């Protein structure tokens, strides 16, 4: 447990370590972060720090250790620190992940752990990217329920089956891990990207919604679903375990069906 | 410096802020200022549900919900406010359903409901199914749905605009808000937002503690800004410690785990809640469960190598049931503790979770400037506020309810006030105090590091101001905080840039945390009784004769108690006489 570890770390040296069998492993790691601050730097560079980390520590803990003890100028977004707010998507050892959900012990610690900003969005500073283009795409697919019928006094009924139809895509936390892992998005920033399509899916397959056809028309655009090359990067990147590629395939199928 | 002008400015874009914006935005020109992107707000971390007496699955009514809320809050609840909340809960849930929230459904297609701590049928007879939910990510779905609805209504957001001050001006009628001062994280520029109405919806202050379910960003900004502007804070001694944080980490495991049948066990495997709350056992309110757990550990019946946690046992539940109802929290246990909840019990211990206190408001959300009068044009809603619907202990699910009911009210009344009000002139020196604050944080004074001071603050608060308190421990916390304030005067930060200077941001946040830790401790020291979330071992009983009152604390340099003056405000009682609180 991490509290026990922190205590051991701070106790006097003569204190015996916690009972041998329960001793918490420590890790000597090297954290290598891609740095860029346009205010001072003409180009990006890498900084490295050797760190001793503990037990249940995550990549976010390593970043915090640097920021709080070694270099306060290291900049990254984070908030909830347990994988629900979507602030800290970054490229860790070449894969998009949330820093707060990536345990150090699950990484190859024999080599430096590389951390870079997610790709395809302009870097603002260190690991912080401009999220505006990402949210712009999200807004364009009408990410809200449209139902022009008279609002009932009570709830709109929905069967458990109908509710289950779009359950997977309601989990999205808009962290952009999927979209910024997509090779199509890297080369063409105009592409809506997986996250926007996932959120379109969430409404297209909601039995209460009436604007499915409009969303399908939007996604039938040349920057829409047809740009997807089914590389599955997005599914692999999703920290919420959403079957992103499957959702995109379902939207493709729906576009096709509605065009007939 | 840029100046913007809006009828209504809302500070914060979690559930309360966005619910307010949906109302205000349709009635008045509204801007929402938020230090995070709206979908990063901590409303999204709420899991279990939102209570409303829909009676979809069994008999229920809003009066029972009101009673449970009042009793759950150990009678320190303002009963008129609790009644408003329980009554309007039904529409609040229906509003969300109409906006598109994907609630779980009953076989007939109605909104499904489940049990939650302290929510009972007929005044405590047995647990009742009252919590409307979307798996164990109800808060996530509320946050997403409100954000989606804001997009639908073209609400104007200023993302990553950190509000650092409230502009109050003197008028013949008294002090009134004229706007706010905000710091743009991307550029380091200051912006003045002139406004007729200001709504604070900036959340809680859980980061005062080390072990907390709260996000790193929950640093009590709104509360501290109000306090620094001479406004009172109410009932700040009452902090809720959620019983089931993942041991050592504090990450929340929803009460829904117990609502769905989970059982707490000590090292002997005993279901110890049977001793503390014989009727509703593991579903007793959070203060009681948290204290019972801490007591088990204290008396040597804790689990693990250091005997410092208890176990949440879900192993008797069907894996399919766990997957359907509790997917996220079981994944947290797997990811962060390496525990498989299908087959192993989950190590848990209380975690600082929620501030019952905050900026005092009436049932319109209008902020009190003293125990009697409010400030027209100034509103607060959600965790930053104290209406008070939670009294000394909030019931589970009532926070998601609070943000929806009182967010809606604050947004509506703020817009209505703005319709007939004039803009007040912003004084030339409106940003002076903020500039001084930032300059001070940026200037190198010494070698003190923000993170080290923050860690020491959190350590002393965990040690001295947690589930069990005495005058001695509270005084120790106050002494430590005073020493930390001195160290804070000697901080230096490393980042000297303007862009996304989060080093600077953390320094400012620490100033707020120190202030609020002091406020909580002073209020706790004054309350020589035990009630709800505030348990004084030196005064273990509730004392209605002397303490059936809200505490109101003000900044006052002339006060001998850490420069904080303590007053009181009467509790509003309508239907319910205080009774002994048994479950």
Boltz contact constraints between the chains, C-beta under 6 A:
constraints:
  - contact:
      token1: [A, 1]
      token2: [B, 247]
      max_distance: 6.0
  - contact:
      token1: [A, 1]
      token2: [B, 248]
      max_distance: 6.0
  - contact:
      token1: [A, 2]
      token2: [B, 248]
      max_distance: 6.0
  - contact:
      token1: [A, 3]
      token2: [B, 248]
      max_distance: 6.0
  - contact:
      token1: [A, 4]
      token2: [B, 306]
      max_distance: 6.0
  - contact:
      token1: [A, 19]
      token2: [B, 305]
      max_distance: 6.0
  - contact:
      token1: [A, 22]
      token2: [B, 305]
      max_distance: 6.0
  - contact:
      token1: [A, 39]
      token2: [B, 497]
      max_distance: 6.0
  - contact:
      token1: [A, 39]
      token2: [B, 499]
      max_distance: 6.0
  - contact:
      token1: [A, 68]
      token2: [B, 451]
      max_distance: 6.0
  - contact:
      token1: [A, 72]
      token2: [B, 493]
      max_distance: 6.0
  - contact:
      token1: [A, 72]
      token2: [B, 494]
      max_distance: 6.0
  - contact:
      token1: [A, 72]
      token2: [B, 495]
      max_distance: 6.0
  - contact:
      token1: [A, 72]
      token2: [B, 503]
      max_distance: 6.0
  - contact:
      token1: [A, 73]
      token2: [B, 494]
      max_distance: 6.0
  - contact:
      token1: [A, 73]
      token2: [B, 495]
      max_distance: 6.0
  - contact:
      token1: [A, 75]
      token2: [B, 500]
      max_distance: 6.0
  - contact:
      token1: [A, 75]
      token2: [B, 502]
      max_distance: 6.0
  - contact:
      token1: [A, 79]
      token2: [B, 36]
      max_distance: 6.0
  - contact:
      token1: [A, 79]
      token2: [B, 40]
      max_distance: 6.0
  - contact:
      token1: [A, 79]
      token2: [B, 215]
      max_distance: 6.0
  - contact:
      token1: [A, 79]
      token2: [B, 216]
      max_distance: 6.0
  - contact:
      token1: [A, 79]
      token2: [B, 217]
      max_distance: 6.0
  - contact:
      token1: [A, 80]
      token2: [B, 45]
      max_distance: 6.0
  - contact:
      token1: [A, 80]
      token2: [B, 215]
      max_distance: 6.0
  - contact:
      token1: [A, 82]
      token2: [B, 251]
      max_distance: 6.0
  - contact:
      token1: [A, 84]
      token2: [B, 44]
      max_distance: 6.0
  - contact:
      token1: [A, 84]
      token2: [B, 45]
      max_distance: 6.0
  - contact:
      token1: [A, 85]
      token2: [B, 40]
      max_distance: 6.0
  - contact:
      token1: [A, 85]
      token2: [B, 44]
      max_distance: 6.0
  - contact:
      token1: [A, 87]
      token2: [B, 40]
      max_distance: 6.0
  - contact:
      token1: [A, 125]
      token2: [B, 499]
      max_distance: 6.0
  - contact:
      token1: [A, 125]
      token2: [B, 500]
      max_distance: 6.0
  - contact:
      token1: [A, 128]
      token2: [B, 500]
      max_distance: 6.0
  - contact:
      token1: [A, 139]
      token2: [B, 151]
      max_distance: 6.0
  - contact:
      token1: [A, 143]
      token2: [B, 148]
      max_distance: 6.0
  - contact:
      token1: [A, 144]
      token2: [B, 148]
      max_distance: 6.0
  - contact:
      token1: [A, 144]
      token2: [B, 149]
      max_distance: 6.0
  - contact:
      token1: [A, 144]
      token2: [B, 151]
      max_distance: 6.0
  - contact:
      token1: [A, 144]
      token2: [B, 152]
      max_distance: 6.0
  - contact:
      token1: [A, 145]
      token2: [B, 100]
      max_distance: 6.0
  - contact:
      token1: [A, 151]
      token2: [B, 98]
      max_distance: 6.0
  - contact:
      token1: [A, 155]
      token2: [B, 94]
      max_distance: 6.0
  - contact:
      token1: [A, 155]
      token2: [B, 97]
      max_distance: 6.0
  - contact:
      token1: [A, 155]
      token2: [B, 111]
      max_distance: 6.0
  - contact:
      token1: [A, 157]
      token2: [B, 109]
      max_distance: 6.0
  - contact:
      token1: [A, 158]
      token2: [B, 105]
      max_distance: 6.0
  - contact:
      token1: [A, 158]
      token2: [B, 109]
      max_distance: 6.0
  - contact:
      token1: [A, 159]
      token2: [B, 109]
      max_distance: 6.0
  - contact:
      token1: [A, 160]
      token2: [B, 105]
      max_distance: 6.0
  - contact:
      token1: [A, 163]
      token2: [B, 105]
      max_distance: 6.0
  - contact:
      token1: [A, 170]
      token2: [B, 102]
      max_distance: 6.0
  - contact:
      token1: [A, 174]
      token2: [B, 39]
      max_distance: 6.0
